Amino acid sequence: MIQLLRKVYEIKLLRQVKSGKIPTHVAIIMDGNRRYAKSKGLDPLVGHFFGSKKAEEVLEWCWELGIKMLTLYAFSTENFSRPEEEKRSIFSIFERELNRLMNDKRTYDRGVRVKVIGKIELLPENLRKLVEEVEKRTKKNSKHFLNIAMAYGGRQEIIDAAKKILKGVKEGKIKLEDIDEKLVEKHLYSDGEYVKVDLLIRTGGEQRLSNFLPWQSVKSTAFFCDVYWPDFRKIDLLRAIRAWQMRVLGC
């Protein structure tokens, strides 16, 4: 009975959301994988596997809703301090998921362009090569955009952009008077392909942004969800979008 009521509520919520404007760019901090596993009496590392499966599901929800761009926070620069066993497990999952995206017919049917943003040079060599390959194969896709923040730090992104701009000034390619917001955005990891985040979602109960897209999310609507990432439901996504519609569009 409870499941039936939830399904009815989901259908009603879906109708409400689809009757309004859909955010162009949604960013998600996928938090709570290890705590989810612990709550189930499982090895914390298993939580990352369940988290990757949830990400696959959420991708489909977003594309079906007509969201143009999705950015997922997968691995921060701070995460490199985690135990070697955990990092190997996470990198193995990344490898599997990137291969899946690259070879999945739906990636091309839906026109999904995949880009990995962050300090790619810090990743294992095999993973770096795979990143290059998936970006190359999906480069011509332009209907939907999936950004995966891997070895990412928001402050470092801004610092690296500043270094690129200073180098351009030193080489005479950039004039000081030409430095503005648009120029900075062109030198971010995305090369200016994504800028404004409309809606930022964080699961796991924490109410902080954890150095995620500080430049891009400065005017975004933040939605904090108590459920762990593997437990994230379509209802939770729809509630987040509805909150964005109510706060930003007044609908």
C-alpha positions as YAML, in Angstrom:
chain: A
units: angstrom
residues:
- id: 1
  name: MET
  ca: [0.00, 0.00, 0.00]
- id: 2
  name: ILE
  ca: [2.82, 2.39, 0.91]
- id: 3
  name: GLN
  ca: [4.58, 1.67, -2.39]
- id: 4
  name: LEU
  ca: [1.36, 2.36, -4.30]
- id: 5
  name: LEU
  ca: [0.87, 5.68, -2.53]
- id: 6
  name: ARG
  ca: [4.49, 6.64, -3.29]
- id: 7
  name: LYS
  ca: [3.99, 5.82, -6.95]
- id: 8
  name: VAL
  ca: [0.82, 7.93, -7.10]
- id: 9
  name: TYR
  ca: [2.68, 10.79, -5.40]
- id: 10
  name: GLU
  ca: [5.58, 10.43, -7.84]
- id: 11
  name: ILE
  ca: [3.23, 10.63, -10.84]
- id: 12
  name: LYS
  ca: [1.53, 13.72, -9.40]
- id: 13
  name: LEU
  ca: [4.88, 15.35, -8.66]
- id: 14
  name: LEU
  ca: [6.16, 14.53, -12.14]
- id: 15
  name: ARG
  ca: [3.16, 16.27, -13.71]
- id: 16
  name: GLN
  ca: [3.72, 19.36, -11.57]
- id: 17
  name: VAL
  ca: [7.42, 19.54, -12.43]
- id: 18
  name: LYS
  ca: [6.95, 18.97, -16.17]
- id: 19
  name: SER
  ca: [4.33, 21.74, -16.30]
- id: 20
  name: GLY
  ca: [7.03, 24.25, -15.31]
- id: 21
  name: LYS
  ca: [10.47, 25.16, -16.61]
- id: 22
  name: ILE
  ca: [13.19, 22.54, -16.23]
- id: 23
  name: PRO
  ca: [16.66, 23.64, -14.98]
- id: 24
  name: THR
  ca: [19.32, 23.63, -17.67]
- id: 25
  name: HIS
  ca: [22.26, 22.61, -15.48]
- id: 26
  name: VAL
  ca: [21.95, 20.35, -12.44]
- id: 27
  name: ALA
  ca: [24.98, 19.49, -10.30]
- id: 28
  name: ILE
  ca: [24.98, 16.70, -7.71]
- id: 29
  name: ILE
  ca: [27.25, 15.93, -4.76]
- id: 30
  name: MET
  ca: [26.77, 12.17, -4.46]
- id: 31
  name: ASP
  ca: [27.39, 11.77, -0.73]
- id: 32
  name: GLY
  ca: [26.73, 8.87, 1.62]
- id: 33
  name: ASN
  ca: [27.97, 5.75, -0.19]
- id: 34
  name: ARG
  ca: [30.09, 4.45, 2.68]
- id: 35
  name: ARG
  ca: [27.50, 5.29, 5.33]
- id: 36
  name: TYR
  ca: [24.86, 3.51, 3.24]
- id: 37
  name: ALA
  ca: [26.96, 0.34, 3.18]
- id: 38
  name: LYS
  ca: [27.61, 0.52, 6.92]
- id: 39
  name: SER
  ca: [23.88, 0.92, 7.59]
- id: 40
  name: LYS
  ca: [23.33, -2.35, 5.70]
- id: 41
  name: GLY
  ca: [26.09, -4.15, 7.58]
- id: 42
  name: LEU
  ca: [28.29, -4.24, 4.46]
- id: 43
  name: ASP
  ca: [31.91, -3.36, 3.80]
- id: 44
  name: PRO
  ca: [32.03, 0.45, 3.29]
- id: 45
  name: LEU
  ca: [33.78, -0.05, -0.06]
- id: 46
  name: VAL
  ca: [30.69, -1.82, -1.40]
- id: 47
  name: GLY
  ca: [28.83, 1.47, -1.04]
- id: 48
  name: HIS
  ca: [30.69, 2.93, -4.01]
- id: 49
  name: PHE
  ca: [29.37, 0.13, -6.22]
- id: 50
  name: PHE
  ca: [25.77, 0.88, -5.19]
- id: 51
  name: GLY
  ca: [26.49, 4.58, -5.71]
- id: 52
  name: SER
  ca: [27.65, 3.99, -9.29]
- id: 53
  name: LYS
  ca: [24.48, 2.04, -10.06]
- id: 54
  name: LYS
  ca: [22.38, 4.89, -8.68]
- id: 55
  name: ALA
  ca: [24.28, 7.34, -10.90]
- id: 56
  name: GLU
  ca: [23.32, 5.27, -13.96]
- id: 57
  name: GLU
  ca: [19.67, 5.46, -12.92]
- id: 58
  name: VAL
  ca: [19.73, 9.19, -12.19]
- id: 59
  name: LEU
  ca: [21.28, 9.90, -15.60]
- id: 60
  name: GLU
  ca: [18.24, 8.39, -17.28]
- id: 61
  name: TRP
  ca: [15.85, 10.38, -15.07]
- id: 62
  name: CYS
  ca: [17.61, 13.62, -15.95]
- id: 63
  name: TRP
  ca: [17.68, 13.03, -19.70]
- id: 64
  name: GLU
  ca: [14.01, 11.97, -19.67]
- id: 65
  name: LEU
  ca: [13.10, 15.21, -17.85]
- id: 66
  name: GLY
  ca: [14.90, 17.27, -20.49]
- id: 67
  name: ILE
  ca: [17.78, 18.46, -18.31]
- id: 68
  name: LYS
  ca: [20.46, 19.65, -20.70]
- id: 69
  name: MET
  ca: [23.54, 19.34, -18.50]
- id: 70
  name: LEU
  ca: [24.44, 17.26, -15.47]
- id: 71
  name: THR
  ca: [27.63, 17.55, -13.40]
- id: 72
  name: LEU
  ca: [28.42, 14.79, -10.90]
- id: 73
  name: TYR
  ca: [30.96, 15.17, -8.09]
- id: 74
  name: ALA
  ca: [32.66, 11.77, -8.22]
- id: 75
  name: PHE
  ca: [36.10, 12.21, -6.61]
- id: 76
  name: SER
  ca: [37.68, 15.28, -5.03]
- id: 77
  name: THR
  ca: [41.36, 16.14, -4.73]
- id: 78
  name: GLU
  ca: [40.96, 15.61, -0.98]
- id: 79
  name: ASN
  ca: [39.85, 12.02, -1.65]
- id: 80
  name: PHE
  ca: [43.41, 11.12, -2.65]
- id: 81
  name: SER
  ca: [44.17, 10.92, 1.09]
- id: 82
  name: ARG
  ca: [41.88, 7.90, 1.44]
- id: 83
  name: PRO
  ca: [43.34, 4.38, 1.91]
- id: 84
  name: GLU
  ca: [44.95, 2.80, -1.18]
- id: 85
  name: GLU
  ca: [42.49, -0.09, -1.22]
- id: 86
  name: GLU
  ca: [39.54, 2.29, -1.35]
- id: 87
  name: LYS
  ca: [41.10, 4.40, -4.11]
- id: 88
  name: ARG
  ca: [41.81, 1.30, -6.21]
- id: 89
  name: SER
  ca: [38.20, 0.22, -5.77]
- id: 90
  name: ILE
  ca: [36.88, 3.65, -6.77]
- id: 91
  name: PHE
  ca: [39.17, 3.91, -9.81]
- id: 92
  name: SER
  ca: [38.07, 0.44, -10.90]
- id: 93
  name: ILE
  ca: [34.44, 1.59, -10.74]
- id: 94
  name: PHE
  ca: [35.31, 4.73, -12.73]
- id: 95
  name: GLU
  ca: [36.95, 2.58, -15.39]
- id: 96
  name: ARG
  ca: [33.91, 0.33, -15.64]
- id: 97
  name: GLU
  ca: [31.47, 3.25, -15.81]
- id: 98
  name: LEU
  ca: [33.47, 5.19, -18.41]
- id: 99
  name: ASN
  ca: [33.65, 2.07, -20.58]
- id: 100
  name: ARG
  ca: [29.91, 1.61, -20.15]
- id: 101
  name: LEU
  ca: [29.20, 5.19, -21.20]
- id: 102
  name: MET
  ca: [31.53, 4.94, -24.16]
- id: 103
  name: ASN
  ca: [29.99, 1.70, -25.46]
- id: 104
  name: ASP
  ca: [26.36, 2.22, -24.46]
- id: 105
  name: LYS
  ca: [24.11, 2.83, -27.46]
- id: 106
  name: ARG
  ca: [21.97, 5.15, -25.32]
- id: 107
  name: THR
  ca: [24.89, 7.57, -24.96]
- id: 108
  name: TYR
  ca: [24.75, 8.20, -28.69]
- id: 109
  name: ASP
  ca: [20.98, 7.87, -29.11]
- id: 110
  name: ARG
  ca: [20.54, 10.57, -26.46]
- id: 111
  name: GLY
  ca: [23.42, 12.66, -27.84]
- id: 112
  name: VAL
  ca: [25.38, 12.72, -24.57]
- id: 113
  name: ARG
  ca: [28.78, 14.40, -24.60]
- id: 114
  name: VAL
  ca: [30.96, 13.19, -21.74]
- id: 115
  name: LYS
  ca: [33.68, 15.37, -20.20]
- id: 116
  name: VAL
  ca: [35.82, 14.73, -17.13]
- id: 117
  name: ILE
  ca: [36.79, 17.88, -15.22]
- id: 118
  name: GLY
  ca: [39.56, 18.13, -12.65]
- id: 119
  name: LYS
  ca: [43.29, 17.47, -12.29]
- id: 120
  name: ILE
  ca: [43.25, 14.58, -14.75]
- id: 121
  name: GLU
  ca: [47.02, 14.25, -14.54]
- id: 122
  name: LEU
  ca: [46.67, 12.98, -10.96]
- id: 123
  name: LEU
  ca: [44.69, 9.92, -12.07]
- id: 124
  name: PRO
  ca: [46.26, 6.53, -12.90]
- id: 125
  name: GLU
  ca: [47.58, 6.32, -16.47]
- id: 126
  name: ASN
  ca: [45.04, 3.74, -17.65]
- id: 127
  name: LEU
  ca: [42.22, 5.93, -16.39]
- id: 128
  name: ARG
  ca: [43.66, 9.04, -18.05]
- id: 129
  name: LYS
  ca: [43.78, 7.23, -21.39]
- id: 130
  name: LEU
  ca: [40.20, 6.07, -20.96]
- id: 131
  name: VAL
  ca: [39.09, 9.63, -20.17]
- id: 132
  name: GLU
  ca: [40.70, 10.83, -23.41]
- id: 133
  name: GLU
  ca: [39.00, 8.06, -25.37]
- id: 134
  name: VAL
  ca: [35.46, 8.60, -24.03]
- id: 135
  name: GLU
  ca: [35.75, 12.36, -24.55]
- id: 136
  name: LYS
  ca: [36.98, 11.81, -28.10]
- id: 137
  name: ARG
  ca: [34.19, 9.37, -29.00]
- id: 138
  name: THR
  ca: [31.40, 11.55, -27.60]
- id: 139
  name: LYS
  ca: [32.80, 14.92, -28.71]
- id: 140
  name: LYS
  ca: [30.30, 15.38, -31.54]
- id: 141
  name: ASN
  ca: [27.28, 14.74, -29.30]
- id: 142
  name: SER
  ca: [25.46, 17.94, -28.39]
- id: 143
  name: LYS
  ca: [21.98, 17.17, -27.07]
- id: 144
  name: HIS
  ca: [22.99, 16.42, -23.48]
- id: 145
  name: PHE
  ca: [26.20, 17.07, -21.52]
- id: 146
  name: LEU
  ca: [27.56, 14.94, -18.70]
- id: 147
  name: ASN
  ca: [30.44, 16.41, -16.70]
- id: 148
  name: ILE
  ca: [32.17, 14.09, -14.24]
- id: 149
  name: ALA
  ca: [34.19, 15.93, -11.59]
- id: 150
  name: MET
  ca: [37.10, 13.60, -10.94]
- id: 151
  name: ALA
  ca: [40.25, 14.65, -9.01]
- id: 152
  name: TYR
  ca: [38.38, 17.94, -8.72]
- id: 153
  name: GLY
  ca: [38.74, 20.88, -6.34]
- id: 154
  name: GLY
  ca: [36.82, 24.11, -6.85]
- id: 155
  name: ARG
  ca: [39.47, 26.45, -5.48]
- id: 156
  name: GLN
  ca: [42.16, 24.66, -7.49]
- id: 157
  name: GLU
  ca: [40.06, 25.12, -10.64]
- id: 158
  name: ILE
  ca: [40.03, 28.90, -10.08]
- id: 159
  name: ILE
  ca: [43.76, 28.94, -9.26]
- id: 160
  name: ASP
  ca: [44.56, 26.99, -12.43]
- id: 161
  name: ALA
  ca: [42.40, 29.39, -14.46]
- id: 162
  name: ALA
  ca: [44.30, 32.34, -12.99]
- id: 163
  name: LYS
  ca: [47.62, 30.73, -13.91]
- id: 164
  name: LYS
  ca: [46.50, 30.23, -17.51]
- id: 165
  name: ILE
  ca: [45.38, 33.84, -17.74]
- id: 166
  name: LEU
  ca: [48.64, 35.14, -16.23]
- id: 167
  name: LYS
  ca: [50.59, 33.04, -18.72]
- id: 168
  name: GLY
  ca: [48.56, 34.58, -21.52]
- id: 169
  name: VAL
  ca: [49.29, 38.07, -20.19]
- id: 170
  name: LYS
  ca: [53.00, 37.29, -19.94]
- id: 171
  name: GLU
  ca: [53.05, 36.02, -23.52]
- id: 172
  name: GLY
  ca: [51.18, 39.10, -24.74]
- id: 173
  name: LYS
  ca: [48.12, 37.10, -25.78]
- id: 174
  name: ILE
  ca: [45.84, 38.66, -23.14]
- id: 175
  name: LYS
  ca: [45.58, 42.31, -22.13]
- id: 176
  name: LEU
  ca: [44.90, 43.20, -18.50]
- id: 177
  name: GLU
  ca: [41.84, 45.23, -19.48]
- id: 178
  name: ASP
  ca: [40.39, 42.14, -21.20]
- id: 179
  name: ILE
  ca: [40.21, 40.13, -17.98]
- id: 180
  name: ASP
  ca: [36.57, 39.74, -16.93]
- id: 181
  name: GLU
  ca: [34.15, 37.00, -15.85]
- id: 182
  name: LYS
  ca: [33.77, 35.58, -19.36]
- id: 183
  name: LEU
  ca: [37.53, 35.29, -19.77]
- id: 184
  name: VAL
  ca: [37.86, 33.49, -16.44]
- id: 185
  name: GLU
  ca: [35.09, 31.09, -17.44]
- id: 186
  name: LYS
  ca: [36.89, 30.28, -20.69]
- id: 187
  name: HIS
  ca: [39.90, 29.14, -18.66]
- id: 188
  name: LEU
  ca: [38.05, 26.86, -16.24]
- id: 189
  name: TYR
  ca: [38.38, 23.08, -16.62]
- id: 190
  name: SER
  ca: [35.32, 23.03, -18.86]
- id: 191
  name: ASP
  ca: [36.89, 25.53, -21.29]
- id: 192
  name: GLY
  ca: [33.80, 27.71, -20.95]
- id: 193
  name: GLU
  ca: [31.40, 24.98, -22.07]
- id: 194
  name: TYR
  ca: [29.44, 25.10, -18.83]
- id: 195
  name: VAL
  ca: [29.07, 28.01, -16.46]
- id: 196
  name: LYS
  ca: [25.94, 28.66, -14.46]
- id: 197
  name: VAL
  ca: [24.56, 25.88, -12.26]
- id: 198
  name: ASP
  ca: [20.81, 26.26, -11.79]
- id: 199
  name: LEU
  ca: [20.28, 23.58, -9.17]
- id: 200
  name: LEU
  ca: [22.83, 21.95, -6.87]
- id: 201
  name: ILE
  ca: [21.76, 18.83, -4.99]
- id: 202
  name: ARG
  ca: [23.62, 17.18, -2.12]
- id: 203
  name: THR
  ca: [22.61, 13.86, -0.61]
- id: 204
  name: GLY
  ca: [23.73, 12.31, 2.67]
- id: 205
  name: GLY
  ca: [22.43, 14.92, 5.10]
- id: 206
  name: GLU
  ca: [25.38, 17.32, 4.99]
- id: 207
  name: GLN
  ca: [24.56, 20.98, 4.29]
- id: 208
  name: ARG
  ca: [27.77, 22.24, 2.71]
- id: 209
  name: LEU
  ca: [29.17, 22.49, -0.81]
- id: 210
  name: SER
  ca: [32.57, 20.90, -0.15]
- id: 211
  name: ASN
  ca: [34.56, 22.96, -2.65]
- id: 212
  name: PHE
  ca: [32.31, 21.92, -5.55]
- id: 213
  name: LEU
  ca: [31.88, 24.34, -8.46]
- id: 214
  name: PRO
  ca: [32.23, 27.53, -6.33]
- id: 215
  name: TRP
  ca: [32.39, 29.79, -9.40]
- id: 216
  name: GLN
  ca: [29.58, 28.12, -11.30]
- id: 217
  name: SER
  ca: [27.15, 27.67, -8.39]
- id: 218
  name: VAL
  ca: [27.39, 31.14, -6.86]
- id: 219
  name: LYS
  ca: [23.75, 31.92, -7.75]
- id: 220
  name: SER
  ca: [22.36, 28.40, -7.84]
- id: 221
  name: THR
  ca: [19.58, 26.96, -5.70]
- id: 222
  name: ALA
  ca: [20.97, 24.42, -3.21]
- id: 223
  name: PHE
  ca: [18.84, 21.44, -2.22]
- id: 224
  name: PHE
  ca: [20.07, 19.25, 0.64]
- id: 225
  name: CYS
  ca: [18.63, 15.76, 0.85]
- id: 226
  name: ASP
  ca: [18.87, 13.55, 3.96]
- id: 227
  name: VAL
  ca: [18.99, 10.21, 2.14]
- id: 228
  name: TYR
  ca: [22.29, 8.52, 1.31]
- id: 229
  name: TRP
  ca: [23.15, 8.62, -2.40]
- id: 230
  name: PRO
  ca: [22.32, 4.93, -3.14]
- id: 231
  name: ASP
  ca: [18.86, 5.55, -1.62]
- id: 232
  name: PHE
  ca: [18.20, 8.65, -3.77]
- id: 233
  name: ARG
  ca: [14.80, 8.33, -5.45]
- id: 234
  name: LYS
  ca: [13.16, 9.91, -8.46]
- id: 235
  name: ILE
  ca: [10.83, 11.60, -5.96]
- id: 236
  name: ASP
  ca: [13.86, 13.29, -4.38]
- id: 237
  name: LEU
  ca: [15.02, 14.60, -7.76]
- id: 238
  name: LEU
  ca: [11.54, 15.88, -8.57]
- id: 239
  name: ARG
  ca: [11.27, 17.60, -5.18]
- id: 240
  name: ALA
  ca: [14.60, 19.33, -5.80]
- id: 241
  name: ILE
  ca: [13.46, 20.58, -9.20]
- id: 242
  name: ARG
  ca: [10.14, 21.72, -7.78]
- id: 243
  name: ALA
  ca: [12.00, 23.64, -5.05]
- id: 244
  name: TRP
  ca: [14.11, 25.32, -7.75]
- id: 245
  name: GLN
  ca: [10.96, 26.23, -9.71]
- id: 246
  name: MET
  ca: [9.30, 27.70, -6.62]
- id: 247
  name: ARG
  ca: [12.30, 29.68, -5.43]
- id: 248
  name: VAL
  ca: [13.61, 30.94, -8.75]
- id: 249
  name: LEU
  ca: [10.57, 31.08, -11.00]
- id: 250
  name: GLY
  ca: [7.84, 31.57, -8.41]
- id: 251
  name: CYS
  ca: [5.69, 28.83, -9.86]
...
